[in-house]
Amino acid sequence: MKVTGIVLAGGLGRRMGGVDKGLQPLHGKAMVEHVLARLAPQVDEIVINANQNLERYRAFGHRVVSDRVGGFAGPLAGLHAGLQAASHPLAVTVPCDSPFLPDDLVARLHAQLGGNELAVAKTGDQPHPVFALVRRSVADNLRAFLASGGRKIDAWYASLKVVEVLFDDEAEAFRNINTLEELGHA
């Protein structure tokens, strides 16, 4: 089954001093370039969700969509925008600030999806809700949740059939870079 990759780059980067995290340099390339390089071989198309610096994101050669819900409403607003743009029945989300994401993320999530609506990555006791494979058919449910003021990923997930997929063997792959200090260490 074909999969759309949705790169979530729509945040304000508050913990990084208000800069666009995806565009911050890491080893000579923007962080989002590392994400795109790892995600592209795993999916059939990529959509980038961004709310600022749209032309810079378009320069990476993929469609760019902005939130349809105002006020930087978080990753669910990015997922909503991405699902509206997705061409395929499944979509995987990854954040722009996790340049080490697993090379087998989509395959492992897909292998466990079964009859569920969503498969989310998990390491130890920690789910990673922005690393998820979701059926595009949940878009109306998500739209209604957002319209009611909902913003918390775990509250929305509670309304769906979800499977958590263990990635304990690749725990470091889910490390995200939220601060300039973390960027320096990476």
Secondary structure, DSSP 4 states (H G I P E B T S, - for coil): --EEEEEEE-S--GGGTS--GGGSEETTEEHHHHHHHHHGGG-SEEEEEESS-HHHHHTTSSEEE--SSTTT--HHHHHHHHHHH--SSEEEEEETT-TT--TTHHHHHHHHHTT-SEEEEEETTEEEEEEEEEEGGGHHHHHHHHHTT---HHHHHTTS-EEEEE-GGGGGGG----SHHHHHH-
